[in-house]
Protein backbone atom coordinates (compact mmCIF):
# COMPACT_ATOMS: atom_id res chain seq x y z
CA UNK A 1 0.00 0.00 0.00
CA UNK A 2 2.85 2.37 0.83
CA UNK A 3 4.44 1.74 -2.58
CA UNK A 4 1.13 2.47 -4.31
CA UNK A 5 0.76 5.81 -2.48
CA UNK A 6 4.35 6.76 -3.31
CA UNK A 7 3.86 5.95 -6.98
CA UNK A 8 0.61 7.89 -7.05
CA UNK A 9 2.34 11.17 -6.22
CA UNK A 10 5.28 10.79 -8.62
CA UNK A 11 5.53 12.39 -12.05
CA UNK A 12 6.88 10.82 -15.24
CA UNK A 13 10.44 11.47 -14.12
CA UNK A 14 9.95 9.56 -10.87
CA UNK A 15 10.08 12.68 -8.68
CA UNK A 16 7.44 13.66 -6.18
CA UNK A 17 5.17 16.28 -7.72
CA UNK A 18 3.06 18.89 -6.00
CA UNK A 19 0.74 18.86 -9.03
CA UNK A 20 -0.03 15.18 -8.48
CA UNK A 21 -0.76 15.88 -4.82
CA UNK A 22 -3.01 18.85 -5.70
CA UNK A 23 -4.98 16.77 -8.21
CA UNK A 24 -5.39 13.96 -5.65
CA UNK A 25 -6.65 16.44 -3.03
CA UNK A 26 -9.05 17.94 -5.59
CA UNK A 27 -10.42 14.49 -6.38
CA UNK A 28 -10.81 13.82 -2.66
CA UNK A 29 -12.68 17.12 -2.18
CA UNK A 30 -14.89 16.39 -5.19
CA UNK A 31 -15.78 12.92 -3.91
CA UNK A 32 -16.41 14.25 -0.41
CA UNK A 33 -18.76 16.93 -1.71
CA UNK A 34 -20.60 14.41 -3.88
CA UNK A 35 -21.05 12.02 -0.94
CA UNK A 36 -22.22 14.90 1.27
CA UNK A 37 -24.82 15.90 -1.34
CA UNK A 38 -26.03 12.39 -2.16
CA UNK A 39 -26.22 10.86 1.29
CA UNK A 40 -26.43 13.71 3.77
CA UNK A 41 -28.28 16.42 1.81
CA UNK A 42 -25.52 19.00 2.35
CA UNK A 43 -25.33 21.66 -0.34
CA UNK A 44 -22.12 22.60 -2.09
CA UNK A 45 -22.02 25.74 -4.22
CA UNK A 46 -22.11 24.81 -7.88
CA UNK A 47 -19.12 27.00 -8.76
CA UNK A 48 -16.97 25.06 -6.27
CA UNK A 49 -17.89 21.77 -7.95
CA UNK A 50 -16.88 23.13 -11.36
CA UNK A 51 -13.69 24.58 -9.90
CA UNK A 52 -12.62 21.21 -8.49
CA UNK A 53 -13.50 19.45 -11.74
CA UNK A 54 -11.52 22.04 -13.72
CA UNK A 55 -8.49 21.64 -11.44
CA UNK A 56 -8.56 17.88 -11.98
CA UNK A 57 -8.85 18.35 -15.74
CA UNK A 58 -6.00 20.87 -15.81
CA UNK A 59 -3.77 18.53 -13.82
CA UNK A 60 -4.47 15.63 -16.15
CA UNK A 61 -4.00 17.79 -19.23
CA UNK A 62 -0.68 19.12 -17.92
CA UNK A 63 0.47 15.58 -17.23
CA UNK A 64 -0.31 14.53 -20.79
CA UNK A 65 1.83 17.38 -22.17
CA UNK A 66 4.81 16.53 -19.97
CA UNK A 67 7.59 14.68 -21.75
CA UNK A 68 9.95 12.12 -20.29
CA UNK A 69 13.58 13.15 -20.15
ABEGO torsion letter per residue (X at the ends): XAAAAAAAABBAAGBBBAAAAAAAAAAAAAAAAAAAAAAAGBBBBAAAAAAAAAAAAAAAAAAAABBBX
